[in-house]
Amino acid sequence: MMTDADLPYNNLTAEQIAQNDIIVARIWRDQQLKDSDWIGTIPDHGQYSLYIAYRQELRDWPSTEAFPHTRPQV
C-alpha cells in the first residue's frame, strides 16, 4: 500500500524544492506579464501608469531578495 512518504514530492531535497519554487514563480510572473500586455496599447487608460510600474516590478522581481516568495502586487 502506498503512503504519503512514497509520493515524489515528499522525497525532494531542499534544493529541488527551491528550484521548483523558482520555476513556479517564473511561470506565474510570465503569465502576469502576458495578461497585462494589453495595457501597452491603451496609454490613456486610467491605470496605465500603475500597470506599467507593476510590469517593471514583475520584470525586476527575479533579481530581488523577495524572489520567489513575495510576489509583486498591482
Secondary structure as UniProt FT lines:
FT   HELIX           4..6
FT   HELIX           8..11
FT   HELIX           14..35
FT   HELIX           37..41
FT   TURN            43..44
FT   TURN            46..47
FT   HELIX           48..60
FT   HELIX           61..63
FT   TURN            65..69
//
